[in-house]
Amino acid sequence: MSWFKKFIKFITPLSSDELPNPLKQKVVETELVRARNNKGRYVADDVNTPDVNEAYTTVKKKRGRPRKKK
């Protein structure tokens, strides 16, 4: 891209697609993991509730940083 095109792009206003939208919902990645009680043991599924699975819960997925190179 030439310097003139960069300059024109810099001074022209952004289109509605390029503007940040504060009302836009953020995407939250979730992960299905085994449920644990306060002792750290797995929780079993309750047979009396066939539509709900108590053995698994959803948690937000951790966003890790890349490791530092030595």
N, C-alpha and C positions, 0 to 999 in steps of 0.2 A: 504494500500500500504506500503510495507516495505521501509526502508531507502535506501536500495540498488536500488530499482526500481525508487525511487524519484531522486537519484543521477544520474542514467543513463538517466532519462528523462531530467534532468537539463543540462547535458553536450552534448546531441545529438542536432543537428541543427533542427530548425523547418521545417516542410514540407511547400510546397507552399500554401496549404489550410490554414495553421495556421498563415502565415505571414500577417501583416496588409497591405492592398492595399490602397494607397492614391488616386488612380483614381476611386475607388469604390464610387458610388453616395450614399449620405445619404438619407434615407427615411424621407420625410417631411410629417407629418400628417396634413391634412387640414380638415376644418369643413365648412359646408354650413350654413350661417347665413343670417338673413334678412338685407337688405341694408338700411342705414339711410342717411339722408341728413345732412347739417351742423347744423341744428336746433335740430337734434336728432329724427326727425319723420321718419316713414317708407316711403320708396320710392315705388311707384306703378310700375307695369309692363307696358311697352309701347306696345300698341296693334299693332302699325305699324311695329314692328320687331318681327315676330313670332318665329324666330330661336334663339333669345337671350332673356334671362330672367333677366331683370334689378332689379327685386325685391329681388334677392338673390345674395350674393357674397361669395367667398371662402376666408377664412382666415386661417393662420397657427394656429394649435391647441396649446394652452398653456400647457406647461409641469410644473405642480405644484409640490411643495415639500410637503412631508408629514408634517402634523401639529405636533408641539412639544407637548409631553405629559406633563401634569401638575403634 
